[in-house]
Amino acid sequence: MLTAKTTSFLAWLGRRRERRVLEKAEEHMKYVVETVRALRDAVYAFCRGDEEGVRRGFGEVFNAEARADEVKRGIIRELASQPFHPIDREEVTRLVLTADDIASNAKGAGARLTFACFKVEDEEVASGLMKVADSLVEIAEEAFKAVRLLVEDPKEALKVADRVEEMEEDIDSVRRGLLRRLICMGDALGAARLVCLKDVVDCMENVADRCEDTSDLVRSLAILSA
């Protein structure tokens, strides 16, 4: 029969395990943010016609994404091998996998930039790409902050998650304007370049969307830990 003291100890053990896994999720998110920062470098290089800079930026995206993958696999192994409440296990797994999609989409955008062997001559398109790239770094850093606050201050994590949602809406507005400009330039760009740039923009949009999805999962975990 479990005494009150034993029950309290078991509850404490559960919280300690959860805290350790969330700290690893924070480490994972750190590398995810690195992929988005490296993508920004690649986008800036692309907009100034620096092919070597694009390749270098993508190399940094690739390396950061690989490090994020390694941490992710460690978290999944721990969740599979240690006793956790099923709800906690499912929520943390979804958090990590969703955050990992941020890095995957940053990698996808970076890879497509390496295929685009041309310089963006239109200043409005170049400005739009760089603005979205800057905003992606900001939203990824804010999502990282939300994950970090899950351990430190769950109530504050909820507020940060709300800001992430607002930032995603702003990015979506810029993206729509960028797509309108690309469509207007369709004939001048040519089909191949238009499709390539649209794919880049779509991947960048997915980065923002996954940041918002990550913040939604932060909300769920913050409520569970309240």
C-alpha positions as CSV (number, residue, x, y, z in Angstrom):
1,M,0.0,0.0,0.0
2,L,1.4,3.5,-0.9
3,T,1.7,5.9,1.9
4,A,1.2,9.6,1.4
5,K,5.0,10.1,1.6
6,T,5.6,7.5,-1.0
7,T,2.9,8.9,-3.3
8,S,4.5,12.4,-2.9
9,F,7.9,10.9,-3.7
10,L,6.6,9.2,-6.8
11,A,4.9,12.4,-8.0
12,W,8.2,14.2,-7.4
13,L,10.0,11.6,-9.5
14,G,7.6,12.2,-12.3
15,R,8.1,15.9,-12.2
16,R,11.9,15.5,-12.2
17,R,11.8,13.2,-15.3
18,E,9.5,15.7,-17.0
19,R,11.8,18.5,-16.2
20,R,14.8,16.7,-17.6
21,V,13.0,15.9,-20.8
22,L,11.8,19.5,-21.2
23,E,15.3,20.7,-20.6
24,K,16.4,18.4,-23.5
25,A,13.6,19.8,-25.6
26,E,15.0,23.2,-24.9
27,E,18.4,22.1,-26.1
28,H,16.7,20.7,-29.2
29,M,15.0,24.0,-29.8
30,K,18.3,25.8,-29.6
31,Y,19.6,23.9,-32.6
32,V,16.3,24.5,-34.4
33,V,16.7,28.2,-34.0
34,E,20.3,27.9,-35.4
35,T,18.9,26.4,-38.6
36,V,16.6,29.4,-39.0
37,R,19.4,31.8,-38.4
38,A,21.5,30.0,-41.0
39,L,18.6,30.1,-43.4
40,R,18.5,33.9,-43.0
41,D,22.1,34.1,-43.9
42,A,21.5,32.0,-47.0
43,V,18.5,34.2,-48.0
44,Y,20.5,37.4,-47.7
45,A,23.3,35.8,-49.7
46,F,20.8,34.8,-52.4
47,C,19.4,38.3,-52.6
48,R,22.8,39.8,-53.2
49,G,23.7,37.1,-55.8
50,D,26.4,35.5,-53.6
51,E,26.2,31.8,-54.7
52,E,29.1,30.8,-52.4
53,G,27.3,32.5,-49.5
54,V,24.2,30.6,-50.3
55,R,26.1,27.3,-50.2
56,R,27.8,28.2,-47.0
57,G,24.5,29.3,-45.4
58,F,22.9,26.0,-46.4
59,G,25.8,24.1,-45.0
60,E,25.2,25.7,-41.7
61,V,21.5,24.9,-41.9
62,F,22.3,21.3,-42.7
63,N,24.7,21.0,-39.8
64,A,22.4,22.6,-37.3
65,E,19.4,20.4,-38.5
66,A,21.6,17.3,-38.0
67,R,22.4,18.3,-34.4
68,A,18.7,19.0,-33.7
69,D,17.9,15.5,-35.1
70,E,20.5,13.9,-32.8
71,V,19.0,15.6,-29.7
72,K,15.5,14.7,-30.9
73,R,16.4,11.0,-31.2
74,G,17.7,11.0,-27.7
75,I,14.5,12.6,-26.3
76,I,12.4,10.0,-28.1
77,R,14.5,7.2,-26.8
78,E,14.2,8.5,-23.2
79,L,10.4,8.9,-23.6
80,A,10.1,5.3,-24.9
81,S,12.3,3.8,-22.1
82,Q,11.3,5.7,-19.0
83,P,8.0,5.7,-17.1
84,F,5.9,8.7,-18.0
85,H,2.2,9.4,-17.9
86,P,0.8,8.6,-21.3
87,I,-0.6,12.1,-21.8
88,D,2.8,13.7,-20.8
89,R,4.7,11.3,-23.2
90,E,2.3,12.1,-26.1
91,E,2.4,15.9,-25.6
92,V,6.2,16.1,-25.2
93,T,6.7,13.8,-28.3
94,R,4.4,16.1,-30.3
95,L,6.2,19.2,-29.1
96,V,9.6,17.8,-30.1
97,L,8.5,16.5,-33.5
98,T,6.7,19.7,-34.3
99,A,9.7,21.8,-33.4
100,D,11.8,19.5,-35.5
101,D,9.6,20.3,-38.5
102,I,10.8,23.9,-38.1
103,A,14.3,22.8,-38.8
104,S,13.2,20.5,-41.6
105,N,11.4,23.3,-43.4
106,A,14.3,25.6,-42.9
107,K,16.5,23.0,-44.5
108,G,14.0,22.6,-47.4
109,A,14.1,26.3,-48.1
110,G,17.9,26.4,-47.9
111,A,18.2,23.5,-50.3
112,R,15.9,25.2,-52.8
113,L,18.0,28.3,-52.7
114,T,21.0,26.3,-53.8
115,F,19.1,25.2,-56.8
116,A,18.3,28.8,-57.8
117,C,21.3,29.8,-59.8
118,F,20.2,33.3,-60.5
119,K,20.1,36.7,-58.7
120,V,16.8,38.3,-57.7
121,E,16.8,41.6,-59.7
122,D,13.5,42.9,-58.3
123,E,14.1,44.9,-55.2
124,E,10.6,44.3,-53.9
125,V,11.0,40.6,-54.0
126,A,14.5,40.7,-52.5
127,S,13.2,43.0,-49.7
128,G,10.3,40.7,-49.1
129,L,12.4,37.6,-48.9
130,M,14.8,39.2,-46.4
131,K,12.0,40.6,-44.3
132,V,10.4,37.1,-44.1
133,A,13.8,35.6,-43.2
134,D,14.3,38.2,-40.4
135,S,10.8,37.6,-39.1
136,L,11.4,33.8,-39.1
137,V,14.4,34.3,-36.8
138,E,12.3,36.4,-34.5
139,I,9.4,33.9,-34.3
140,A,11.7,31.0,-33.9
141,E,13.5,32.7,-31.0
142,E,10.2,33.5,-29.4
143,A,9.0,29.9,-29.8
144,F,12.3,28.9,-28.2
145,K,11.6,31.2,-25.3
146,A,8.2,29.6,-24.8
147,V,9.7,26.2,-24.6
148,R,12.3,27.4,-22.2
149,L,9.7,28.9,-20.0
150,L,7.8,25.6,-19.7
151,V,10.4,24.7,-17.1
152,E,11.0,28.1,-15.5
153,D,7.5,29.8,-15.6
154,P,4.6,28.0,-17.3
155,K,2.3,31.0,-16.9
156,E,4.7,33.2,-18.7
157,A,5.1,30.5,-21.4
158,L,1.4,31.0,-22.2
159,K,1.9,34.7,-22.8
160,V,4.9,34.1,-25.1
161,A,2.9,31.5,-27.0
162,D,0.3,34.2,-27.7
163,R,2.9,36.5,-29.1
164,V,4.1,33.7,-31.4
165,E,0.6,33.4,-32.8
166,E,0.5,37.1,-33.5
167,M,3.9,37.1,-35.2
168,E,2.8,34.2,-37.5
169,E,-0.1,36.4,-38.7
170,D,2.2,39.2,-39.5
171,I,4.6,36.9,-41.4
172,D,1.6,35.5,-43.3
173,S,0.6,39.0,-44.4
174,V,4.2,39.8,-45.7
175,R,4.2,36.4,-47.5
176,R,0.9,37.1,-49.3
177,G,2.4,40.4,-50.6
178,L,5.5,38.6,-51.7
179,L,3.6,35.9,-53.6
180,R,1.5,38.6,-55.3
181,R,4.6,40.3,-56.5
182,L,6.1,37.0,-57.7
183,I,2.9,36.2,-59.7
184,C,3.0,39.7,-61.3
185,M,6.6,39.0,-62.4
186,G,5.7,35.6,-63.7
187,D,6.5,36.3,-67.3
188,A,9.8,38.1,-66.5
189,L,11.0,35.4,-64.2
190,G,10.0,32.4,-66.3
191,A,8.2,29.3,-65.1
192,A,11.2,27.6,-63.6
193,R,12.4,30.5,-61.6
194,L,8.8,31.3,-60.5
195,V,8.3,27.8,-59.2
196,C,11.6,27.7,-57.5
197,L,11.0,31.0,-55.6
198,K,7.5,30.0,-54.7
199,D,8.8,26.7,-53.2
200,V,11.3,28.7,-51.2
201,V,8.5,31.0,-49.9
202,D,6.2,28.0,-49.1
203,C,9.0,26.4,-47.1
204,M,9.6,29.7,-45.2
205,E,5.8,29.9,-44.5
206,N,5.9,26.4,-43.1
207,V,8.7,27.4,-40.7
208,A,6.4,30.1,-39.3
209,D,3.4,27.7,-39.2
210,R,5.4,25.1,-37.3
211,C,6.6,27.8,-34.8
212,E,2.9,28.6,-34.2
213,D,2.1,24.9,-33.8
214,T,5.0,24.5,-31.4
215,S,3.6,27.4,-29.3
216,D,0.1,25.7,-29.3
217,L,1.7,22.6,-27.8
218,V,3.5,24.7,-25.3
219,R,0.1,25.9,-24.2
220,S,-1.1,22.4,-23.7
221,L,2.0,21.4,-21.6
222,A,1.8,24.7,-19.6
223,I,-1.8,23.9,-18.7
224,L,-1.0,20.3,-17.8
225,S,1.8,21.5,-15.5
226,A,-0.3,24.2,-13.8
